[in-house]
Amino acid sequence: MRTAALLAFVLPLAAQDIKTTVTGGQTLPVIAVPNLNGSGPAQAFMAAFNTTLAADLDDSNAVNVRPKSFYPTSQPAQPSDVRPAEWLSPPVSAAYLSLGYGAIQADQFVFRGYLVDLTPNPPLIASIYRGPVSDAGARKAAHEFAADIIRKLGGQPLFGTKIYFRSKRSGNPEIWVMDADGSNQRQVTRTNKLLAFPAISPDGDALAFVEWSPFPRLVLWSTELARPIRFANPDADTVAPATFTANGRQVIFSYHRHNRSTILIANRDGSSPRKISESGFVDIEPKLNPKSGSIAFVSDRSGKYQIYTMNLDGGDANRVTNGEGYASNPAWHPKGEILAFAWTRGPVPGGFHIFVMGAAQRSPVELAPANGRDDNPNWAPDGVHLVFCSTRSGSPQIWTMLADGTHLHQLTTQGVNETPVWSR
């Protein structure tokens, strides 16, 4: 799905079918993705390869994957084997076909993959993908092949992106990271302190999070060096979560001292701090619009916590939620026209759910409603997917979905996992 198509859905947002409005009525490229085979020992890993390839393409919403039950019985392994009429005609009616074959060479799983334009034309992709001789190696090759297909057909793949989150599975709440599909989960910090609210820089080289030691302070962390980065905190009673500027060189955060709440911008080492706003209310969760430079933040200045926007100089503060219930966790779409946020739509304890709305139109739509609490939405770099925390399966866990509320996937199961952020 193209980003422009996604943006189209915030304009009408009436009682229309959200799936249709998300795609903007555009026709996605139609592709057939048959199960592919391998020679000799490689066949043992093709089930993992085929499952991963199909899931990546289907979940991308960049292509329309035709059901396998429509496919002909022939199993082409290379472009010369393809009889285009079998795939172009109903019931398949595909425009593109993925094919290839796996093998074991030089102690590696090797997949030779092709993307064929069935009109016909020369193959759009003819590449080799490698990985260890294992299911994990086959999945790696499939992820890379799917990413190339998505790029070639106009989408933005999520392969290679990361999701950072807070997890209590090791006993102490620390920052963890995983791949976009939930694989390769691993612990990032080992501070043995209470950590919360990770934020990631635009280029993914730095984390910011709140650490209680014993009072809340802001910590910056190098993802490359796996250690803290020097940061001078202001003299404050409480420091709240941060966000990075678009160039990653500064951080915006709030702190509370002497019953006054201040939103501050400072360099990544804490130097040259400048007040953006200061009030007698609680102003927290500042999030910088990556395109306009305005800030969305949460404040109780109207009584209940609501979402506001203001300029980077603190002027032109406006409430963007309607004052009903409690709103929190604003997150800007990468293009800056859409806000995702958590909202109770009424003072119901634990009743937060995920909403999206156009920043100008302010017509919120709830995504994937379910029993339990949904909060802390964050956009994927493709502007098509969201990651969020949900208790719909019992305990707080990390989930992803498309921005129309479909294709839900639970990524974590061990322990309590919260406050995810998606990194390039």
N, C-alpha and C positions, 0 to 999 in steps of 0.2 A: 504494500500500500504506500502510495506517495504521501509525503508530508502535506502537500497542498490539499490532497483529498481529505486527510484527517482534519485540517483546519476548517474545511467546509462544514463539518458537522456541528461546529459551535454557532453557526449563523442561524439556521432555522430552529434547531433544538426544541421543536414543539413536540407534539405527540407522534412524530414520525418514527419509523423503525430506525433504531440507532445504528444497526449494522449498515443499513443503506446510507445513512447520512455520514457515517465514518468514511466509507469508501467514496463518498461524493458522487455515487452513481457511475464511477469510472469502471471500465472493464479491465480486470487484471489479466496479465498474460496467462494463458492456459497451458499447463505443462502436465505431461504424463511421466510418472516416476515409478517404473516397474521395479520389482525386486531383481537385483543383479547377482551374478554368480562369480565364483572364484575358482581358480584351478588348483587341484590338489589340496594341500593343507590349508590354503587360504579360505576354502569354502567354510571352514569351521568358524570364521570370524565375520562372514557376510551377513548373518542375521543382525549382529550389532551394527554393522555398517548401514544396512537397509533401514532399520528402525530409526537410526539417527538422522539419516538423510531425509527421510519422509517427514519426520517431526520438525526438523529445522525449516524445511520449505513450507510446510503447512502452517507453522506458528509464525512465520515471518509476515504473513498477510501481504507479501509482495507479489505472490503468484496464486493462481487458482489451480490447485492440485486435483486432477481428475481421479475418481475412485478406481482402485485397482480392479474391481469386478468388471469394469468396462473394457479392459485391455484385451488385445488379441493374445493367442496362445504362443506366438513366436517370441523368442527371447533374444533380441539383438544384443551383441556385445560390442560392436563397433559400427561406425557410420555406414560402412559398406553393406552391413547386414539389414539395414532399415528399409522396409517397404512403406514409404510415406503414406500411401492411401489407407493402410490399416489404422493409422493413428490420426489422420486428418478427418476421417469419416466418422459419423455417429456410430456407436454411442460415445466413443472417446472424444472426438472433436478437439484434439489438442493442437496447439501451434508449435510446441516445443517438446522435446523428448530428452530425458537424461538417460545415459547408458554408460557402460564400461564394464570392467572386470577386475577382479583382485588376484594377486599372486604373492608368493613369498620369494623375495630376491635378496641375497646378501644379508640374511637374517633380519629382514624388514618386511612389514606388510606394505605392499605397493598396490595402489589402485590407479588404473588408467581411466580417466573419466572424460566424458564428452557431453556437451550440450548441443543438440541438433535442432536447427530451424527446419521444420518439416515442409517448407514451401516448395522445393528444398533449396538450401544454400549451403556453403561450406560450414562445418561445425563452428559454433560460436566459442566453444571451449574445447580444447584438446590438451589436457594437462595430466601430470603425474602427481599423485598425493601419497605421502609416506608416513609411516608410523611404526611403533614397536609391534612385534608379532604377538598381539593380544587383542582382546575385545576393546581395550582402551585405545590401542593403536588404530584399530579399524574405525572407532568412533572419531578419533582425531582426523583421519583422512576424510571421513564423511562430513564432518563439520566444515573442513576447508573447501571441499567440493561444493557443498550447499552455499557457503559464503560467496564463492565465485559465481554461482548461478544467480543468486540474489542480486549481486552487483551488476552482472551482465544484463539483467532484466529490469534494472532501474531502481532496485531497493537498496537498503542499507542493512547489512547483516549485523547481528549482535555477537557473532563469534569473536572472541578476543576481548570482549568487554568484561568487566568485573562488577560484582555487587558486594559492597561492604555493609556490615551489620553488627549489632551488638548481640552477643550470645552468652548465656550463663551455663553452657553445657560443661565447661571445665570447672565449675564451682563458683568462680568469680566472674562478674560481668566484664568481658574483654571484647575487643574489636576482632571480628573474623572477616574473611573474604571468601567468595566462591565465584565460579564461572557463571555465565548468564543462564545456563540450564540447570544450575544447582550442583553441578559436579565440582570435584576438587575443593571441598570445603576445608579451610585451614585457619589456624589462629594467627593473628597479626601481632597483637600486643600481649605482653606478659608482665603487667605492672603490679598485679595483685592489689589493685585499687578499684574503686567503683568508677567505671567509665560509662559514658552515654553520649548519644546524639552525634554520631560521626557525620562529617561533611567531607566532600572530596573536591580537590582543585580541578579546574577544567581539563588540564593535561594529565591528571591522575597521579602526579608525583608527590602530592602532599595530602594528608588527612588533617582535619581539625576535629577535636572532640572535647567534651567536658570531663574533667577528672576531679573527684573529691579527694583532697589531700591536706587536711580533712574537709576544707571548704571548697566549693566549686571554683575551678579555674580552667582557663582554656589551654589546651595542649595542641601543638602542631607536631606532626609526625611524618617523617620521610618514608614513603612507601618503597623507595629504592634502597635506602640504607637501613631500613627497619629500626629506626631509633628516633627519639624526639628531636625537634628542631627548636633552637632557642626562640622563645617568645616571651616578651615582657607584658604580664597582665596588669591591668589598671588596679588601683587600690579600690576594692569593691567588696561588698558583702556576698554577692552572688554574680557569677558570670554565666550567661545563657548561651545556647547553641549559636554557631557561626555559619557564615556562608562566604564563599570566595568571590572576588570580582571576576569579570569575564577574562581578564588577562592573567588571573591567578596570583597577582603580585600583592594584593591586599585582602584583608578579611573584614567583614562587617559582622558585628555581634552586639549583644546588649548586656548591660550589667546594672545592678541595683545597689545603691548606696544611700544611706540616710533617707530612706523612703522616696527616693527619686530614681526613676528608670531612665537610662540613657542608651541610645543606639549610637554606636561608635564605628568609625572606619579607621583602620590602621594598616601599616605595612605588615608583611608576613612575619617580621620579627617583633611586632608590637610597637615599633617606633612611629613617630609622627602621628599620634592619634588625633582624630578630629571628630567632634560631636556632630552627629546628623540631627538628632532630636533629643530632647530631654523633657520629661513630664513627671507629674506626680502619680501617673498611672503605671500599670505593668505593661511594658512594650517588649515583646519577645519575638523570636523566630524570624528575624529579617531575612528575606530572600530577594536577591538582586535579579531583576529582569535582564536576561542576557542581551536583549536587543535595545530596549528603550532606556535602560539605566535606572528605571524607577524601582522602588522597593515595596514588596508586599511584606506585611508583618502582622502579628497578632497583638491585640490590645484589649484591655477591659475599660477603655475610656468611655464606652457607652453603657457600661454596667456589666454585660456579659462579654466573654471573650469573643471577638469578631475579627475578621480579616480586613485590613486597611491597606491602602497604597499611599506612597508619598514620593516626592522627588528626592534625588540624592542629596539635596541641600536641606531636606526636612520640610520643605514647603508643599502646599497643595495636598494635605492629608485628607483622604476620602475613605469612607467605609464602603467596601464592595460586597459584603454579605448583608442580608436584609435585617439583621438584628435578632432573628429568631434562633433559639437554641444557643449552642456553643460551636464555634468554628476554630480550627487550628490546622497546623501543618501545611501551609501554602507551599506549592511547588510550581515553578514556571516551566511551561513547555519550552524546548530549545529555541523555538522561533519567537517566543515571548507573547503570543496572542492568547494563550490558554492558561488558566490556573487549575491545578488539581488541589484538593484540600479535603480534610476530614470535617464532618459536620454532624451534629446530633439532630438537626431539624426539630428541636424541642428539648427541654431539659430532662432527658432520660439518661440516668446513670449508665455508663458503658455503651451508650447507643450511638457511638460515632460510626459513620460510614463514609465511603469515598465518593466524592462528587467532582465533576469538571464543569467549567463554565468559561465562556469567552470573557476576557477582561473588560471588553467594552459593552457586550450585550447583557452580561450578568444574569443569564438564565441557566441556573444550575441543573445538572442532570446526574442522578445517582447511578453508579456503576456496580453491577454484580451484587445486589443486596442479598444479605443472608443473616441468619441468626449469629449473634456475637458482635465483636467490635472490629472494625476495620479502620486503620489509621496510618499515618506517616507515608502517604504516597510519594513516589519519586519517579520522574520520567527517565526512560531509557534514552541513550544517545540518538536512537533512530526516530524519536518523537512519536512512536507508534505503540510502544509498550509502556506499562507502568509496573513498578514493584511496590509492594505495600506489606504491612503487617496485619494479620488477621487471626482471630480466635475461632474462626468458623469450623476448624477441625478439632477444637477443644482447648489447646494451649496456644499462646502467641507464637506464630510461625511466619516465615517469609513466603509470600506468594507473588506471582506475576500474572498479568492479564493484558490483553489488547485494550486500547483506549476506548473501545466500545463495550467493555465489560465481558467479552468472550475469551475463550482460550485460557481459562484459569489453570495455573499449575502451582502446586505446593512444592517449594524448593527445599525446605528444612523440616526435620522431624525430631531431632535430638535436642532436649533441653528447651529453654525459652529463648526465642530469637526475635529481635525487634529492630526498629528504626533503620531500615535499609536505605542505601543510596547507591545509585548506578553510576559506574565510572567507565570512561572510554577504555 
